[in-house]
């Protein structure tokens, strides 16, 4: 599933961002991250890879929109009461979902790292030569035979 994100609408010739645009972006980004977290928890990692570019795009648009809003001098206190309430609710939800998403990603990364470490250690253990000898003083496990060629044409 890909969440289509459009850049925030521009309302005047100065292209000032509106608080409602940022609110819309917060809601779409929260929905997107919530979906990604569900996929992570379901172990559907392959379904997440195609979403990463859209996640990055949405995040960058959101970041630019928040900075533009701050640059325009728009504050929470300057918003209409209803919009302020929606803004606070959306930003609280987004912060919660970002935290859940980050934890799910960290757990997945840690589990993957542990599995890789186990595989690497297993391979290394099989490659280690034994440091003991048989009764005939031959190594208990020798390295695999290697083919060599000597150029005797000199």
C-alpha positions in Angstrom: 0.0 0.0 0.0 1.4 3.4 -0.9 0.0 6.5 0.6 -0.1 9.2 -2.1 1.1 12.5 -0.7 0.6 15.8 -2.4 2.6 18.8 -1.5 0.7 21.3 0.6 -1.5 23.6 -1.3 -0.2 27.1 -1.9 -2.8 29.8 -1.1 -1.2 33.1 -2.2 1.5 34.5 -4.4 4.0 34.4 -1.5 3.3 30.7 -1.3 2.8 30.9 2.5 2.0 27.6 4.1 -1.2 27.4 6.1 -1.7 25.6 9.4 -4.3 23.4 7.8 -1.7 22.2 5.3 0.6 21.2 8.1 -2.3 19.5 10.0 -3.1 17.5 6.8 0.5 16.5 6.5 0.7 15.4 10.1 -2.4 13.2 9.7 -1.1 11.6 6.4 2.3 11.0 7.9 0.8 9.5 11.0 -1.4 7.2 8.9 1.6 6.2 6.8 3.9 5.5 9.8 1.1 3.5 11.5 0.8 1.3 8.4 4.6 0.8 8.3 4.6 -0.2 12.0 1.8 -2.7 11.4 3.8 -4.3 8.6 6.9 -4.4 10.8 5.0 -6.1 13.6 3.5 -8.6 11.2 7.0 -9.5 10.0 6.2 -8.3 6.4 9.6 -6.6 6.0 9.6 -7.1 2.2 6.4 -5.0 2.0 8.1 -2.1 3.8 11.0 -1.6 1.4 8.9 0.0 -1.4 7.4 2.4 1.1 10.7 4.0 2.2 10.9 6.5 -0.6 7.4 7.7 0.0 8.1 7.9 3.8 11.2 10.0 3.1 9.2 12.3 0.7 6.4 12.8 3.2 8.8 13.5 6.0 10.7 16.1 4.0 7.5 17.8 2.9 6.4 17.9 6.5 9.7 19.2 7.7 9.7 22.0 5.2 6.1 22.9 6.0 6.8 23.1 9.7 9.8 25.3 9.1 7.8 27.6 6.7 5.0 27.9 9.3 7.5 28.9 12.0 9.2 31.3 9.6 5.8 33.0 8.9 5.4 33.5 12.6 2.5 31.2 13.0 2.3 29.9 16.6 -0.1 27.6 18.3 -1.4 30.5 20.3 -2.2 32.4 17.1 -4.4 29.6 15.7 -8.2 29.5 16.1 -9.3 27.4 19.1 -10.7 24.6 17.0 -7.7 24.4 14.8 -5.4 24.6 17.8 -7.2 21.6 19.4 -6.9 19.6 16.1 -3.2 20.6 15.8 -2.4 19.5 19.3 -4.3 16.2 18.9 -2.6 15.5 15.5 0.9 16.4 16.8 0.3 14.2 19.9 -0.8 11.3 17.7 2.1 11.8 15.3 4.7 11.9 18.2 3.2 8.7 19.6 3.2 6.9 16.3 6.8 8.1 15.5 7.9 6.6 18.8 6.1 3.3 18.1 7.6 3.1 14.6 11.1 3.9 15.9 10.8 1.1 18.5 9.5 -1.4 16.0 12.4 -0.5 13.6 14.9 -0.8 16.4 13.5 -4.2 17.5 13.6 -5.5 13.9 17.1 -4.2 13.4 18.3 -5.8 16.7 16.7 -9.1 15.9 18.3 -9.1 12.4 21.7 -8.2 13.9 21.4 -11.1 16.4 20.5 -13.6 13.7 23.4 -12.4 11.5 25.8 -12.6 14.5 24.7 -16.2 15.2 25.2 -17.2 11.5 28.7 -15.5 11.4 29.7 -17.2 14.7 28.5 -20.5 13.4 30.6 -20.1 10.2 33.6 -19.0 12.1 33.3 -22.0 14.5 33.3 -24.4 11.6 36.4 -22.8 10.0 38.5 -22.8 13.1 41.2 -25.5 13.0 41.4 -27.7 16.1 44.5 -27.2 18.2 44.9 -30.8 19.2 46.6 -33.8 17.5 45.8 -37.4 17.0 47.8 -40.2 18.6 50.0 -40.2 15.4 50.7 -36.4 15.9 48.6 -35.5 12.9 46.2 -32.5 13.3 42.8 -33.7 14.4 41.2 -31.6 11.7 43.3 -30.2 9.0 42.5 -27.3 6.7 41.0 -28.4 3.4 43.5 -29.4 0.8 44.4 -26.6 -1.6 45.5 -27.1 -5.1 48.7 -25.3 -6.1 50.7 -25.2 -9.3 54.4 -24.6 -9.5 55.8 -23.2 -12.7 59.0 -25.2 -13.4 59.9 -23.7 -16.7 62.8 -21.6 -15.5 
